[in-house]
Amino acid sequence: MISSSCDPQNEDPDDDSLGDAFEANAGGSACSVSDADGDGFDDGEELNLGADRRDPTAFLAAPGVTVGFSAARQD
């Protein structure tokens, strides 16, 4: 479903590297806002780096970088 704020004929009014036609049909992005989830990264950046552009807590994946996490031990 196409959002009323989207115009599939419009290239990229929010300058996030995702055209309105893509944003209207893919879901999870806002056609008039470059950072739909408010995490400080444009939707296009998140899509290109493998992060979920709908989730402000999603981690960005940098090519060739491995990040490891370990839980703190609680006794």
CORTAPE-V602204 format. One record per helix or strand of 3 or more residues. SS is the DSSP state (hx for helix, st for strand). FROM is the first residue (numbers start at 1). LEN is the number of residues. Records with the same first field share a line. If there is no record, write none. Layout:
BEGIN
SS = FROM-LEN / FROM-LEN
END
This chain:
BEGIN
hx = 20-7 / 43-7
END
